[in-house]
Amino acid sequence: MNNLIDRVTMLGGRHGLSSALARATPATRRILETTLAGRELSCADAEQLFMANEDDLMAIVAAADLVRHQRVGDKVTFVVTRNINFTNVCYMGCRFCGFSRERKDVDAELIDMDEVVHRAEVAQQRGATEVCIQGGLHPDIKGSHYRDLVLAIKAHLPDMHIHAFSPFEIWYGSKKQHQSPAQFLSELKAAGLGSIPGTAAEILDVDIRQKLTRNKLSAQAWVDIVRAAHGVGLRSTSTIMYGHIDGPRHWAAHIDLLRSIQKDTGGFTEFVPLGFVHSEAPLYVEKDIPGVRAGATLIEHLKMHAVARLMLAGWIDNIQVSWVKLGPEIAQMLLSAGVNDLGGTLMNESISRSAGAAYGEEITADEMVKIIRDAGRLPVRRSTLYVPLENYVDHDPLAIAPLKQREYDPVHFIRTRSAREHAHGAAHE
């Protein structure tokens, strides 16, 4: 793995790209050269890149790095945020989820409003500009619970951006309120909701979703709810969950669908690939479905972020890596494969951890800056909607202790890389 990391992070500039293209197979070279010349990467060609052999990998990565530089420059952004998962009770039973509990379980919880507000207040004291709120589909909560959560936070923290409620939760709340998703979303926006996470997308393929979630939220329902959110003026992230029973055909079609939505609405702020965390996920542990893999390979992680950068160029220009899913070291490597955003500091992370993720619950702002600088990039703290808030070109963030004691050190891998930094600094001269 370290050899591949070194190879990827040493790529850069015209020389690195031209050398990688020269070694690529003719089919891959044709696709990349056409894309770099300005033609939109087709779904069929994206599928071919996903299936390309390892000899072509460096060319795909180098092309994505160049497009990243052209589209967004050398800044790497992050947001100071706190995750608040207000309930882990959910009756849906999605097979990839290790987070959900039944009401009778001893570790089932439904956090009351006062505690949610308290956690948001602590987040603000620690520099957060956002709280990200999601939960299970608890059978006992009313549809109005979602609006009440937003109102409670805004009453105490009027300036806090509330990034909350997946399309699955919007579907659930609107059904309980006997409203259309658009009506439900309009009320949430009026209460103070700022944006929604585009999670619950998984793979937007009918057959795959039927196996993952028994199609309880169809691909079309996800699309309709996201379009409704964009239609009432709420922006959203976009995601994919990959590395389970899916493959290149599904990945290319999924990204193509997101691109199509973006062309119509312009409502996506970023694209976030989410590698399947397998070790505690029922989908993998229970072996009910043939062919479930133990997550994606490192090469597939590289291809996913790089091909997404190429396919979404000019439409969704912020490509985020999930350090929670992949770990900070791989996340840093992917900054050389098309990625320009490290996501959030999080402070609390429950969902990935419940599925077996091993990378902790928080990376502080000063640690984010260290990781970004070590990659030879320029760290910038941003808002949820990608407004730059603080550029760390000549100073550091205030160093604060993690909210909880950690066993995992997210910057343990950082080492002196002067040669690589020099190479990267000259990459685009």
N, C-alpha and C positions, 0 to 999 in steps of 0.2 A: 504494500500500500504506500509506504513512504517514497518508493521510487516513482510511482505514478504521481503522487503529490508534487514531488520535485520537478518532474517533467512538465506538469501543467503550469505550475507557478513560474517556471522559467520561460514560458512562451511569451511572446509580445512583439509588437511592432511589425513593420512590413517584412523584415527579414524572417522572423519567426513564422508568419503566415505564409509567405511565399515558399519557404522550405517545407512546411507542413503540406501545403497544396501539392507541391512537386512529388511528395511521397504518397499522396492519396490515390485511390483507384480512380480511373477515368469517370465513372458514374458519379461518385461523390464530388470530385473536383468540378464537374460540370454543374451540379446543383449549387454548390457553394459559390462558384464564380458568377453564376446567374443571379443568385440572391445578393451577393455583394455589389453587383452592378445596378441593383435597385428593383429587381422584379420580386414581387411578393412570393414567399415560399409556399408552394401549394401543399395541400394535405397529403397528396400522393408522394411528393418529394420529401416531406417531413417524415413520413413513414419509412422511406428508404434510408434517411439519415439515422433514424432510430435503430434500423437493422444493420447499419454499416459495421464492418469488422473493426477490430481494435487498431489496425493499421491506419484507419481513417479518423480515429478519435481525435488526434492532435489537430488535424485540419478543421474539424467541426468546432472544437474548443477555441482555436485561434480565430476563426471567423466570428464566433460569438463574442469574443473579447473585443475585437475591432468594432463590431456593431455597437456593443455596449459603450465603448469610448466615443463613438460618433453620436450616439443618441443622448447620453447623459453625462459624459465626461468621466473624470476620475474620482468624483465624490462618492462616498459610501454612506448611506443614511441609516438611522435607527430612530426609534421612538421610545420615550420613557413611559411605560404603561404598567398597569397591574391587571392580571387576570383575576376575575371573580366568578367562579363556577358556583352559582347559588344553590343548585341542587344536583345530586348525583342519582336521584330516583328517575327512572325512565322505563316506560312499559314497552318500548319499541323493540328492544332486543336485537339491535344491529350486530352482525356477527364479527365485525372488526373491532368492536368497542369493548375495552376492559374497564371502562369508567362507570357504567351504569349499575345501579342497584335496585332491588325491589324494596317496597315500603317496609317490609318485615325484617329486612337485613339489619344487623346490629350497627353497621357502619353507614346506613342510609342517613342522609341529611337534607334538610331544607333550611337554608340560612335565612333568618328573619331580616326584615327591612333595616332595622337599626344596625345590625352587624354588617350588612352590605354597605351602608353609608359610612360606618366606621372604617371599613377597609379602604373605601375610596378616599376618605380623609387622610388616612395614613399614607396612601399612595401620593396624594398631593404634597404632603409634607416631605416626601422623598423625591420630589421633582417631577412627578408624573403629570402629563398633560392629557392622558387618556386612561379610561378604565374599559377593559374588554369584558363584557358580561355574556356568559352563555351557561346553559344548564340542560339537564335532561328534561324529557317531556313528562313531568310529574302529573299523575292522574287527578290529584286533588287541587291543583292551583286553578284559579279562574283565569279567563282570558285577559282580564283587566290587570293581572299580576305584572305583566310586562310593562304596561304604562305606569303602574304604581312604582315599580323599581326606578324608572327613569325620573319620575316626578320627585321621588324621595332624594335621589342624588342631586338633582338640580336645585332643590330647595336649599341644600347646604353648600353645594359647590357649583355655583352657576357657570363658572368658566371651564369646568371639566368637560372634555369631549367624551361622549358616551358612544362607544363602538360596540354594538350589542345585537344579539339574537340572530342566529343562523336562519336561513330560509326554512329549515325544518321547524324551528320555533315559531316563525312567522306563520307558517301553514297551520300549526297547532293552535296558536292564539287566535287567529282569525276564525278558525272553525268553532272554537269555544265561544267567540263573540258573535257568531253568525254574521260575519262581515266578509267582504271580499278582501284579499290580501292588500289591495291598493287602499281601501278604506282603513284597514287596520294600521298600515304603515303611515298613512297620513296623520292618524291620531298620535302615533308614537313620535313622529317628527314634531308635531305641535307641542308635545310634552317635553321635547328637548333631545330626542335621539339624534345623534350626529351622523352615523353611518352604520352599516351592517357588515359583519364578516360573511364572506362568500363560502363558508364551510358547508358541509353536508353535500358537496358536489360529488365527492368520491370520484367515480368515473361516470360520465354522462352517456351511458350506454344501457339500453333496456335489459339485455341479457345479463350483463355484469351486475347491475343494480338489483335485479331480481334475486341473485344469489347472495349479495352482500346485505341487503336490507329488506328482502322480500317485497321490494318495490313499494315500500310504505310511503316514500316520497319519490315519485317518479322523476325521471330526467326532465320531462316536460314541465312538471310542477315546479322544479327548481328553477328552470329557465323563466317560467312565467312570473315567479315571485321576485327574482332578481330584476327582471324587466320592470315589474311594478315598482320596486324600490327606486330604481333609476328614474322612473316616470314621475315619482312624487318628489324628486330632488334629493334622494338619499344615495350617496355613492357606496360602493361595496368593494371588497377585495374579490379576487377569484382564485380558486384552488383546484388541485387535482390530488387524489390519493392513489399512489401507484406502487406496484411491487407485490401484488397478491395473486390474482387470477387473471390479470390483464396483460396487455402486450402492446407492441408498436402501433397496430391498427387503432386500438382504443385511444392511445395517447394522442396520436395525430388528430383523430376526429374530435376529441375532447377540446384540444387547444383551438382547432379550427372553429368549433362552435362558439367558444368564448370570444374569439376574434370577430365572428359574425355579430354577436351581441354588442360588442364594443363599437363596431362600425355604426350600429343603429342608435346606441344610447350614449356612448362616451362615459359611462358611469363607473367603470372599473378603475380603481386606483393602482392596482398591482396584481401580479400573478405570483402565487405561492405554491410551488410543488411540495407535497407532503408525502414523504416516503413512508410506506406502511411499516408500523412498529409491530412486530409479530409476537414477541416472546410471551406476552400475557393475553393476547387477543384470542377470543373464542374461535374465530375463523381459522386460526393456525393450530391452537391447542387441541380443539375438539376433532379436527380432521374430518368434518362432515362433508366437506366439498373437496373433490379430487383436484390435485394440482396446485394447492395453495403453497406459495413460496415463502421463504423466511425473509421477506423484504427484498428490495431491489439491490443490485450489485453497485459497487462504486462506479463502474463504467456507466451503468444506467442512470445513476444520479448525475453524472457529468453530462450525459446526452440529454437528459430531461431539461436541465437548466439551460444548456447551450442551444438546443433546438427551439425551446420556448422563446429565447431571446431573438433568434433569427425569424421565427414564425410571427411573432407579435410586434416586430419592429415598426415603430410609427403608430401603433395602436395602443399597446400596453407597454410602456417603456420602463416601468419599474418591475424588475424581477427580483423577488425576495427568496432567500434561503432560510429554511427552518433550522436554526441551531438546536432547537429542542429535539427534533427528529434525528438529525445527522451528527450533532456534536459540533463544538466550535472549530475544531481543526479542519474538518471537512467543509464546514461553512466558509472558513477563510479560503480554502483552496478554490471553492466555487466562485469566489470573487474574480478569479482568472478565467472563468468559463461563462461569462455573460451576466453574472449577478451584480447588482448595485445596492442591495438593501439587506441589512441583517435583522430586520424585524424589530421586536420589542424586548425590553428588559424583563418583562413579565412579572417578576416578584413572586408570583405563585403560579405553578403549572400543575394541573391535575390530570388532564385527559391523556396526554402522551405518556406521562409517568405511570398511569394506571395500566397502559398497554405494554409497559416494559421499557420505556425510554430511560436511559441511564445518565443523562447529562445535566441533571439538576433542574432547579426551578427558577433560577435568576442569573442573569449576567448584568452586572451593574454598568452604569454609563461609563465610568472610567475604564472598566474592563473592555467594553465595546470599543472604546477609542484605542486601547492598546492593540486589540486584534486587528483593527482596520489599519492602523499605522504600520503594524508589522507586515502587512500585505503591501505596503508601499502606496496606500491610498489615503485620501483626505476625509477624515471623519466629520459628519454633520448630523446634529440632532434635528429631527424634523417633527412636524405635527402629523396627526393621523392622515390628513389629506395632502401630505408631502410639501407643505410650506416649510422652507428652511427656518429653523429657530436659533441655532447656534453653530457656528463654524469653529472647529477646534484646530485651526491652522497654527495658532500661536499660543494656545493655552490648553489646560486640561480641565475636565469636569471636576467638580467637587467629589473627592473620594468618600464614599460611604460604605459602611459594612452591609453585607447582604441582609435581607429581611429575616432570613432563617439561617441557622448554622448549616454549612454545607460540607459534604464529604468529597465533592468533586470540585476541583479547581479548574475553571474554564479557560485560564490562560497558561496552564502548565506547559503547553507545547511551544510557547513563544521562545524563540532563540534569536541570536544575532544573525541577520541575513543580509549583511551589507552588500554582498555581491549580487544577490537577487534583487535587492532594492535598487541598486544602480542599474541593473538590466531593465527593471520594470520602469524606472524613471525615464529611461531613454527609449521606452517602447514605442512611443508614438511621435517621436521627433521627426 
